[in-house]
Amino acid sequence: LPVLDNLMKGVDVSGELRLGEREIPLNLVVGTRTSNRSNAFAGNFMPLLAENTEFGVKWCNLYNSHIEEGIRDPIRVYEYLNRYYVQEGNKRVSVLRYCQAVTVYAKVTRLIPKRNPNNRDISIYYEFLDFDRREIFSNLWFSHRGSFTRLVDIVRDYQAIHPEEAGSTADLIREGYNSFRAAYHAAQFNIPITTGDAFLEYVCVFGFDPRP
């Protein structure tokens, strides 16, 4: 698994922000905070150690507990550049991934890098942060600068034409994106862009309508 401590070497952090407990997408949980458990899991969080090891026994016990009662305790994660790295709860993530869960409850601490106009990812992240404070985007990411603003402008143009459409800008984006994402993944496209990129291209060509 990727280790956040390794990824952060040489990165200037301007601060940490505790976001509290929230439901996060499991597909955005991509690694661990430290290297302590990184070798116990494959890159998709599936367990690597044998079933008869102490780790294997604990994993199986947690799996059985989840099947009987469900996993209730939130994990602890650090968020960096819209990806999550587990501080506490790697086995819970592993079991939930194995059971094909979609989300997990987590106590989130955000690591905010210093602004760097020469770094594309950090520049995109700051645009994301601007809208994330208003909770407009959920499980949505772009690979080009200006895409978040562009999508919001398109949706607001749609609202101006359809004032009777109920819901906030955030609600309409979530509804439209979730419908698109389900169809896009069902079609099994293999295109080297984010689902957010594909969604933005779609609405630029066909227009925005949150209804399926």
Secondary structure by P-SEA (a helix, b strand, c coil): ccccccccccccccccccccbbbbbccccccccccccccccccccccccccccaaaaaaaaaaaaaacccccbbbbbbbcccbbbbcccaaaaaaaaaacccbbbbbbbbbbcccccccaaaaaaaaaaaaaaacccccccccccaaaaaaaaaaaaaaaacccccccaaaaaaaaaaaaaaaaaaacccccccaaaaaaaaaaaccccccc
